[in-house]
Amino acid sequence: MKAKEPLFDYINPELEYSIENGDCLKVLKKYDDQKFDLIITSPPYNIGKSYETKTSIEEYLDTQEDIITELIRVLSDNGSICWQVGNFVDKGEVFPLDIYYYQIFKKLGLKLRNRIIWHFGHGLHASNRFSGRYETILWFSKTDDYIFNLDNVRVPAKYPGKRHFKGPNKGKLSGNPKGKNPSDIWEIVLKDWENELWNIPNVKSNHPEKTTHPCQYPIELVERCVLALTNQNSWVLDPFNGVGSAVIAALKNDRNVIGIDKDKEYCRIAKNRIEELKEGQLKMRPINKPIHKPDKKNKLSQFPQEWQELKLEKNK
């Protein structure tokens, strides 16, 4: 019987990587200044998950500021930090973490380049407010001379045949043959990220990448940042590594990488996932796979008969 071909290529054996188990603030002390070109992570949200200790919003942010200060030390002058956060909710009141974090990064001298919206179709339902369906990625650079490989993330132009209609370039094509610069809201639901919205499914029970981690983010989300904000063989860091999505995204795209997490079980899962990646057996959602749309013939997507009867009764 012919062996099945691996789903993905083996990782480059010359790449360096490690999964470090421990408190990130302590682990970071052993790394040299300016080692990493990209630091990308989703920090604990202070919502009382099993891997975090819930404190007041003030205490939480003070602790995060100490960590961010150390992260800036190990970030290269050409480097970027991508900080992916949602909202902290306390007694029904929403605290937008990206706005709180912006103040910290700005005070420490970093410059915000984009506030990227990550939209997803499924999440926790709310009854006393609108259900949340997005999180944000704050992209900060350390200096004005930062790595940005636009060609790696261009999207197809809507009107590639458009030409300049006046000036010295009149009559010449106005676009770029490789595509256009995407916006800070990307739709990655069709081939080549055609519609520009970062509409990437979050990792729920039926997602191929799902592990035991309750707040796992998809590899696909990290890849776009890795491709745009690092060069081949750059060093990438995730200080709140979880089950290794950022490490996998970096290795898959020929970047050296380190992941840090204080939970031994998550570190074990991350290492296992890397081994599966090496063997071409890791289940991943392809970067250009369309988001599932329910069949209109499916009973679950049809308006229930009971509701239709209620509607008719109400209109009598």
C-alpha positions in Angstrom: 0.0 0.0 0.0 1.3 3.4 -0.9 2.1 5.6 2.1 0.1 8.7 2.5 1.9 11.9 1.7 2.4 14.2 4.7 -0.1 17.1 5.0 2.7 19.6 5.4 6.5 19.7 4.7 9.0 18.9 7.4 10.4 21.8 9.2 13.9 23.1 8.3 16.3 21.0 10.5 18.7 24.0 10.8 16.1 26.1 12.7 16.6 26.6 16.4 13.6 26.4 18.8 12.7 25.6 22.4 9.7 25.4 24.7 10.6 26.9 28.1 8.5 25.9 31.2 8.6 28.7 33.8 7.5 32.2 34.7 8.1 34.3 31.7 9.6 37.3 33.6 12.2 35.0 35.1 13.0 33.1 31.9 13.4 36.3 29.9 16.3 37.4 32.1 18.6 34.8 30.4 18.1 36.2 26.9 20.4 38.8 25.3 19.3 42.3 24.5 17.6 42.7 21.0 17.5 38.9 20.3 14.0 38.8 18.8 12.6 40.5 15.7 9.0 39.6 16.6 7.3 39.1 19.9 3.7 37.8 19.4 1.4 36.6 22.1 -2.0 36.5 23.7 -1.5 37.3 27.4 -3.8 36.1 30.1 -7.0 38.2 30.2 -7.4 38.2 34.0 -10.8 36.4 33.7 -10.1 33.6 36.1 -9.1 30.8 33.7 -7.3 27.7 35.2 -3.9 29.0 34.2 -4.2 32.5 35.7 -5.0 34.0 39.1 -7.7 36.7 38.9 -6.7 40.0 40.5 -8.0 43.6 40.2 -7.5 45.2 36.8 -4.9 47.6 38.3 -2.8 44.8 39.8 -3.1 42.8 36.6 -1.8 45.7 34.5 1.0 46.5 36.9 2.3 42.9 36.5 1.9 43.1 32.7 3.9 46.3 32.6 6.9 44.6 34.3 6.8 41.8 31.7 6.4 44.3 28.8 9.4 46.3 30.0 11.5 43.1 29.9 10.1 42.2 26.5 11.2 45.5 25.0 14.7 44.8 26.2 15.0 41.6 24.2 13.3 43.1 21.1 15.6 44.1 18.3 15.6 47.7 17.1 14.0 46.5 13.9 11.5 44.4 15.8 7.8 44.5 16.5 5.4 43.4 19.3 2.0 42.0 18.4 -0.2 41.9 21.5 -3.5 40.1 20.9 -6.2 40.8 23.5 -10.0 40.7 24.0 -12.0 42.3 26.8 -12.0 41.9 30.5 -15.5 41.8 31.9 -16.3 42.3 35.5 -19.9 42.2 36.8 -21.2 42.9 33.3 -19.0 45.9 32.7 -16.5 45.7 29.8 -12.9 46.9 30.1 -11.3 47.1 26.7 -7.9 45.7 27.3 -6.3 47.0 24.1 -7.0 50.6 25.3 -5.5 49.9 28.7 -2.4 48.2 27.1 -1.9 51.0 24.6 -1.1 53.4 27.5 1.6 51.0 28.8 3.3 50.5 25.5 3.2 54.2 24.7 4.7 55.1 28.1 7.5 52.7 27.4 8.3 54.3 24.1 6.8 52.0 21.5 4.8 53.2 18.5 1.5 51.8 17.4 1.5 50.9 13.7 -1.9 49.1 13.4 -4.8 48.1 15.6 -5.9 45.0 13.8 -9.4 43.6 14.2 -9.7 39.8 14.3 -13.3 38.8 13.7 -14.7 35.3 14.3 -18.2 33.9 14.0 -18.5 32.0 17.2 -18.0 32.9 20.8 -19.7 33.4 24.2 -23.3 34.6 23.9 -24.4 37.5 26.0 -27.9 38.3 27.2 -27.6 41.8 28.6 -25.3 43.2 25.9 -24.3 42.4 22.4 -22.3 39.2 22.0 -18.6 39.8 21.4 -17.3 38.5 18.1 -13.9 40.2 17.8 -10.5 40.7 19.4 -7.7 43.0 18.6 -4.0 42.8 17.8 -2.0 45.8 18.7 1.1 46.0 16.5 3.9 48.1 18.0 7.4 48.8 16.6 10.4 49.7 18.7 11.7 52.2 16.2 10.8 53.8 12.9 13.1 51.3 11.1 11.1 48.2 11.5 10.8 45.0 9.3 7.7 45.1 7.1 7.5 42.7 4.2 4.5 44.0 2.4 4.8 41.7 -0.6 4.4 38.7 1.6 0.8 39.7 2.6 -0.5 41.6 -0.4 -4.1 40.9 -1.5 -5.4 40.9 -5.1 -6.4 44.3 -6.4 -10.0 45.0 -7.0 -9.2 46.9 -10.2 -5.8 45.7 -11.4 -6.2 47.4 -14.8 -6.7 50.9 -13.2 -4.4 53.6 -14.6 -3.3 57.1 -13.6 -5.7 59.6 -15.2 -3.4 62.7 -14.9 0.0 63.8 -14.1 3.4 62.6 -15.4 2.3 58.9 -15.0 -1.0 59.4 -17.0 -1.9 56.3 -18.8 0.4 54.0 -16.8 -0.9 51.3 -14.5 -1.4 52.7 -11.0 -1.3 49.5 -9.0 1.3 46.8 -8.1 1.4 43.5 -10.1 1.8 41.6 -6.8 -1.5 43.1 -5.4 -2.5 45.9 -3.1 -1.7 46.7 0.5 -4.3 45.1 2.7 -6.1 47.1 5.4 -6.1 46.5 9.1 -9.2 44.4 8.7 -8.4 41.4 6.6 -10.9 38.8 5.3 -9.0 35.5 4.9 -12.0 33.5 3.8 -11.1 33.0 0.1 -8.0 32.2 -1.8 -5.2 34.8 -1.4 -7.0 36.6 1.5 -9.2 38.2 -1.2 -11.7 40.1 0.9 -9.3 41.7 3.4 -11.1 41.0 6.7 -9.2 39.0 9.4 -12.1 36.7 9.6 -10.3 33.7 11.0 -12.3 31.0 12.9 -11.4 30.8 16.6 -10.4 27.5 18.0 -13.5 25.8 19.2 -14.5 22.1 19.7 -14.7 21.2 16.0 -11.5 23.1 14.9 -8.8 20.7 13.6 -6.2 22.4 15.9 -8.2 22.1 19.1 -6.4 20.9 22.3 -7.3 21.1 26.0 -6.3 24.8 26.2 -9.5 26.9 26.8 -8.3 30.0 24.9 -6.1 28.6 22.1 -5.5 30.9 19.2 -5.2 29.6 15.6 -1.9 29.1 13.8 -3.4 31.0 10.8 -3.7 34.2 12.9 0.0 34.2 13.8 1.3 33.4 10.3 0.2 36.7 8.8 2.2 38.6 11.4 5.2 36.3 11.0 5.3 36.7 7.3 5.0 40.4 7.3 7.1 41.4 10.3 10.1 39.0 10.2 12.6 37.8 7.7 13.6 34.2 7.1 15.7 32.9 10.0 14.5 35.8 12.3 13.9 34.9 15.9 10.3 34.9 17.2 9.1 34.8 20.8 5.8 34.0 22.5 6.1 34.7 26.3 2.7 33.2 27.0 3.0 30.2 24.7 0.1 28.1 25.7 0.0 25.0 23.4 2.5 26.4 20.9 0.5 28.0 18.0 3.0 30.8 17.6 6.0 28.4 17.7 4.4 26.2 15.0 3.6 29.3 12.8 7.2 30.4 13.1 8.7 27.0 12.3 6.3 26.4 9.5 7.7 29.6 7.9 11.4 29.1 8.5 11.8 31.3 11.6 13.7 30.4 14.8 11.4 30.6 17.8 11.1 30.3 21.6 7.9 29.8 23.5 7.5 30.3 27.3 4.7 29.0 29.5 4.4 28.3 33.2 2.0 25.4 32.7 3.9 22.0 32.3 0.9 20.3 30.6 0.6 23.0 28.0 4.4 22.8 27.4 4.1 19.0 26.9 1.3 19.5 24.4 3.3 22.2 22.5 6.3 19.8 22.2 4.0 17.0 21.0 2.5 19.3 18.4 6.0 20.3 17.1 6.9 16.6 16.8 3.7 16.1 14.7 4.7 19.1 12.6 8.1 17.5 11.9 6.4 14.3 10.8 3.9 16.1 8.6 1.0 14.8 10.8 -0.1 18.0 12.6 -3.7 18.9 11.9 -3.9 22.5 10.8 -6.4 24.7 9.1 -5.0 25.7 5.7 -4.2 29.4 5.5 -6.5 30.0 2.5 -9.4 27.7 3.4 -12.8 29.3 3.0 -14.9 29.6 6.2 -17.7 27.0 6.3 -21.1 28.3 5.2 -24.1 26.2 6.3 -26.2 24.5 3.6 -29.6 26.2 3.3 -31.1 22.8 2.9 -29.8 21.7 6.3 -32.6 21.7 8.9 -30.3 23.5 11.5 -30.1 26.5 9.2 -33.8 26.8 8.5 -36.2 28.9 10.4 -38.0 26.5 12.9 -41.6 25.7 12.2 -42.5 26.4 15.9 -41.1 29.9 15.5 -42.9 30.4 12.3 -46.2 29.5 14.0 -45.4 32.0 16.8 -44.7 34.7 14.3 -48.0 34.0 12.5 -49.9 34.0 15.8 -48.3 37.4 16.8 -49.3 39.0 13.5 -53.0 38.0 13.8 
